[in-house]
Amino acid sequence: MKKYFTNISVSILLLFILSLVFALIFTLLSHNGVISTSLNETLIMITSFITFFLFGLLFGKKSQKKGLLNGIVLAGIYGLVLLMYYLLENKTWDLNTTIINISRMLLIVIGSVIGVNLNKKLEQ
């Protein structure tokens, strides 16, 4: 159980650091006029999808078993954090937000399954 929480913590820390670095880079580029604001939003969206996939992949690779279950657990944790954020900040929730967040959850699950299977193929 301790290994499970350690894996989740390392994966979440990596997700947070990668998200922060990419957001900082794109914001600086947008602020200096290198890229437009709409391109900045698009790049942040694309990198968030890649980062969430890598989040699931890393966790699946570290856990080495039960990729689908672990991916669903991680997606559930993400959903709970997202729900708390939207409730505490009184943000509006629309169809676009729902589609984006469900896509991120699916990428976590897919990444976790691929991470477990990738680990098994490397062992053979």
C-alpha positions as CSV (number, residue, x, y, z in Angstrom):
1,M,0.0,0.0,0.0
2,K,2.9,2.3,0.8
3,K,4.4,1.7,-2.7
4,Y,1.0,2.5,-4.3
5,F,0.8,5.9,-2.6
6,T,4.4,6.6,-3.4
7,N,3.7,5.9,-7.1
8,I,0.7,8.1,-7.0
9,S,2.6,10.9,-5.3
10,V,5.6,10.7,-7.8
11,S,3.2,10.7,-10.7
12,I,1.2,13.6,-9.5
13,L,4.4,15.5,-8.7
14,L,5.7,14.9,-12.2
15,L,2.3,16.0,-13.6
16,F,2.4,19.2,-11.6
17,I,6.0,20.1,-12.5
18,L,5.5,19.4,-16.2
19,S,2.3,21.4,-16.3
20,L,3.9,24.3,-14.5
21,V,6.9,24.3,-16.8
22,F,4.9,24.2,-20.0
23,A,2.5,26.9,-18.7
24,L,5.3,29.1,-17.8
25,I,7.1,28.7,-21.1
26,F,3.9,29.3,-23.2
27,T,2.9,32.3,-21.0
28,L,6.3,33.9,-21.4
29,L,6.2,33.4,-25.2
30,S,2.7,34.9,-25.3
31,H,3.7,37.8,-23.1
32,N,6.7,38.6,-25.3
33,G,4.6,38.5,-28.4
34,V,6.3,35.5,-29.9
35,I,3.0,33.6,-30.1
36,S,-0.6,34.8,-30.0
37,T,-3.0,34.3,-27.1
38,S,-5.2,31.9,-29.1
39,L,-2.2,29.8,-30.0
40,N,-1.1,29.9,-26.4
41,E,-4.4,28.4,-25.3
42,T,-4.2,25.8,-28.0
43,L,-0.6,24.8,-27.1
44,I,-1.5,24.6,-23.4
45,M,-4.5,22.3,-24.3
46,I,-2.3,20.0,-26.4
47,T,0.4,19.8,-23.8
48,S,-2.1,19.1,-21.1
49,F,-3.4,16.1,-23.1
50,I,0.2,14.9,-23.6
51,T,1.0,15.5,-19.9
52,F,-2.0,13.6,-18.7
53,F,-1.2,10.7,-21.0
54,L,2.4,10.6,-19.6
55,F,0.9,10.8,-16.1
56,G,-1.0,7.6,-16.6
57,L,1.9,6.0,-18.5
58,L,4.3,6.7,-15.7
59,F,2.0,5.4,-13.1
60,G,1.2,2.3,-15.1
61,K,4.9,1.6,-15.6
62,K,5.6,2.0,-11.9
63,S,2.7,0.0,-10.6
64,Q,3.3,-2.9,-13.1
65,K,-0.2,-4.4,-12.7
66,K,-3.9,-3.6,-12.9
67,G,-3.5,-0.9,-15.4
68,L,-7.2,-0.3,-16.1
69,L,-8.1,-0.3,-12.4
70,N,-5.2,2.1,-11.5
71,G,-6.1,4.3,-14.4
72,I,-9.7,4.5,-13.3
73,V,-8.6,5.3,-9.7
74,L,-6.3,8.1,-11.0
75,A,-9.1,9.5,-13.2
76,G,-11.4,9.4,-10.2
77,I,-8.9,11.3,-8.1
78,Y,-8.5,13.9,-10.9
79,G,-12.3,14.1,-11.1
80,L,-12.6,14.7,-7.3
81,V,-9.9,17.4,-7.4
82,L,-11.6,19.0,-10.3
83,L,-15.0,18.9,-8.7
84,M,-13.6,20.5,-5.5
85,Y,-11.9,23.2,-7.6
86,Y,-15.1,24.1,-9.5
87,L,-17.2,24.1,-6.3
88,L,-14.7,26.2,-4.3
89,E,-14.1,28.7,-7.1
90,N,-17.7,28.9,-8.2
91,K,-16.6,28.3,-11.8
92,T,-19.1,27.7,-14.6
93,W,-19.3,24.2,-16.1
94,D,-20.2,23.9,-19.7
95,L,-20.2,21.2,-22.4
96,N,-16.7,22.2,-23.7
97,T,-15.3,21.8,-20.1
98,T,-16.9,18.5,-19.8
99,I,-15.5,17.2,-23.1
100,I,-12.0,18.4,-22.2
101,N,-12.0,16.9,-18.7
102,I,-13.4,13.5,-19.9
103,S,-10.7,13.4,-22.6
104,R,-8.1,14.0,-19.9
105,M,-9.5,11.2,-17.8
106,L,-9.6,8.8,-20.7
107,L,-6.0,9.7,-21.5
108,I,-5.0,8.9,-17.9
109,V,-6.7,5.5,-18.2
110,I,-5.2,4.7,-21.6
111,G,-1.8,5.8,-20.5
112,S,-2.0,3.6,-17.4
113,V,-3.0,0.6,-19.4
114,I,-0.2,1.1,-22.0
115,G,2.3,1.7,-19.2
116,V,1.5,-1.7,-17.6
117,N,1.6,-3.5,-20.9
118,L,4.7,-1.7,-22.0
119,N,6.4,-2.9,-18.8
120,K,5.3,-6.5,-19.5
121,K,6.6,-6.4,-23.0
122,L,10.0,-5.1,-21.9
123,E,10.4,-8.0,-19.4
124,Q,9.8,-10.7,-22.1
